[in-house]
Amino acid sequence: MQEDNNIKVGIGFATGRKSFQKVLRTYIHTWKESGLVENKSISLNLFVAYDLIYNKTKIKDYTNIHPELVKQIDSIKFIGSNDRKEEIDYLVRENVININEERLVFGRGYAGKRNAVLYNAIKHNMDYLLFLDDDEYPMAVTKTRTTAIWGGQDVLTNHLKYITQADITHGNHCGYISPIPYMEFNDTMTEADFRSFIEAISNDIIKWDTLKTVMKNGGVTYADTKILTSDDALEVQEINHAKFISGANLCINLTDSRRIFPFYNPPGARGEDTFLSTCLSERKVSRVPCYTFHDGFSTYNDLLEGVLPLRLKFIKADTEQITTRFYKACIGWIRYKPLLLYITQPDCYEEKIAEMREQLNETLPKVCAYFGQPEFINVLAELEKYHKNVKKHYHEFLETQRIWAKIMDHFAQHQ
């Protein structure tokens, strides 16, 4: 890291949970403990885009940060609907974009909130922006003994070490990353049936053998000790026209705004990190040797109070909450799969869709019976809906980049 210049670092959250306060407190303590707070050459600046609808939260759930914590960072920018409107009005007034274009960049959904964070970080002249999630904690868990072994992770320092030589850095994830619960296969649904179902709805980066290991571990992904003890960042290679990244534990180099791409997801879908991945062919993307623990089922908030469990719970498909989470993940996956195929494999797109349709027709009745949830059959209808609209979504994907490029040109000219 540079020592002679002031490095302006943005830390971004696109959040909708009350647990945000606890997570932020933990991260601020790690920045203080690692020396970043006291380091006069580094300026720490927080950008928080919040969603009041997702979990019926109030503004104070995000803004009411303890004064002692506020002292540890240099600035805080909260981004609500009124803040976004002010920025949109400014861009329209300056003839950068028109009112119809703003919806694509700053509209509803996670992509719009991430873009709002990214926009504000660039506008406030940040050099780098680290995205963190409100359900990921700066710690890693391994299973090298009979009990779980925990270790703290210096996430921000790790990214700052490597981001100067890259366009994007992203870290690793452990914990409950996968929404797929532990399952015991039977005559209703065999392993082959379930594998066919998952391969139909998921993206190229999800490998069945890896998923099978995670399922056997009760839904837990453990950290790799080789990565934890490494000092090297690995350059991410392109797979099927994408350099896959994650949406959090993700750092973006902002020093040249014209090299930055926006986030996008089809309406009602996720996958904003996956679609950004497809834009990075000519960008250097590095994976840095640090982890965050993903508390995907919100069952380990006590980790932030210092409680380190000796054994992690098996997540079994035996409650409505677990089954519903898996169902929602399946809907989210199938909604962005057609566009991902259209972008990355246009020559065989129709063939791939037909193959998915066949796999789903064969496996969905078994999935419905196994989970006792007839709603799973909706996955096929969602495939047809998003397949029908794939050209429209592709146009929006390209338009989002075009509009974003106009905004970045505006910033470049006025800095």
URWO-V620598 format. One record per residue. PSI is psi in whole degrees, -180 to 180 (none if undefined). BURIAL is # if it has 16 or more other ideal C-beta (glycine too) atoms within 10 Angstrom, else .. Layout:
BEGIN
psi-><PSI/PSI>
burial-><BURIAL/BURIAL>
END
This chain:
BEGIN
psi-><150/142/-17/-12/155/117/121/113/127/141/118/138/131/102/157/16/148/-25/-9/-44/-45/-43/-45/-45/-45/-45/-43/-40/-38/-35/-38/-45/-32/-5/-1/-36/-40/-15/109/-16/-3/127/124/124/129/135/119/111/117/153/115/-17/-40/-50/25/53/172/159/-39/-20/-21/-39/-19/63/137/134/-35/-33/-39/-36/-23/-16/160/-32/156/130/114/136/100/-171/-37/-39/-42/-41/-41/-43/-39/-44/-40/-47/-37/-43/-36/4/32/-46/167/170/-27/-24/-25/-31/-38/-37/-43/22/-169/160/171/-36/-44/-40/-40/-39/-35/-41/-47/-46/-49/-36/-40/-43/-34/19/38/148/-36/154/121/120/130/154/154/0/24/136/149/69/160/148/133/166/59/-7/-174/-19/165/139/128/148/142/154/129/78/-53/-44/-40/-45/-42/-28/-32/-18/-23/-23/17/164/-37/139/144/149/-170/167/140/180/-143/72/-47/135/0/120/171/134/143/116/154/-165/-27/-45/116/169/-39/-39/-49/-38/-44/-40/-49/-41/-28/-37/-15/174/177/-24/-17/110/136/-43/-39/-45/-39/-41/-44/-42/-41/-29/11/22/5/133/122/150/149/121/-27/-38/-42/-31/7/152/7/139/143/132/131/127/153/129/116/51/24/139/96/133/177/158/-18/171/42/127/135/130/118/6/-22/99/-23/-8/5/134/154/169/152/143/148/153/130/2/170/-151/15/-32/-37/-42/-34/-36/-33/-7/-2/18/-40/24/149/121/127/141/122/152/67/159/155/149/121/115/67/-22/10/41/-2/39/-26/-15/-35/-7/6/8/115/103/145/-27/138/141/144/133/104/153/57/10/157/-36/-45/-45/-41/-41/-42/-42/-46/-37/-42/-42/-44/-42/-48/-28/-29/-7/-45/-46/-39/-43/-40/-36/-44/-26/59/-32/-27/26/-53/-39/-42/-42/-43/-39/-44/-44/-43/-45/-41/-40/-35/-37/-27/-41/-35/-39/-45/-45/-41/-47/-10/31/100/-17/-23/-22/-21/-20/-40/-41/-38/-38/-48/-39/-47/-26/-43/-34/13/-37/-37/-45/-34/-41/-43/-40/-46/-39/-40/-42/-40/-46/-43/-41/-36/-41/-41/-37/-41/-46/-43/-36/-21/12/none>
burial-><././././././#/#/#/#/#/#/#/#/#/#/#/./#/#/#/#/#/#/./#/#/#/#/#/#/././#/./#/#/././././#/#/#/#/#/#/#/#/#/#/./././././#/./././#/#/././#/./././#/././#/#/././#/#/./#/#/./././#/././#/#/././#/././././#/#/./././#/#/./#/#/#/#/./#/#/#/#/#/#/#/#/#/#/#/#/#/#/#/././#/#/#/#/#/#/#/#/#/#/#/#/#/#/#/#/#/#/././././#/././././#/#/#/#/#/#/#/#/#/#/#/././#/#/#/#/#/#/#/#/#/#/#/#/#/#/#/#/#/#/./././././#/./././#/#/#/#/#/#/#/#/#/#/#/#/././././././#/././#/#/./#/./#/#/#/#/#/./././#/#/././././#/././#/././././#/#/#/#/#/#/#/#/#/#/#/#/#/#/././#/././#/#/#/#/#/#/#/././#/#/#/#/#/#/#/#/#/#/#/#/././#/./#/#/#/#/#/#/#/#/#/#/#/#/#/././#/././#/#/./././././././#/././#/./#/././././#/#/./#/#/#/./#/#/#/#/#/#/#/#/#/#/#/#/#/#/#/#/././././#/././#/#/././#/././#/#/././#/#/#/#/#/#/./#/#/./#/././#/./#/#/#/./#/#/././#/#/./#/#/././#/#/./#/#/././#/././#/#/././#/#/./#/#/./././.>
END
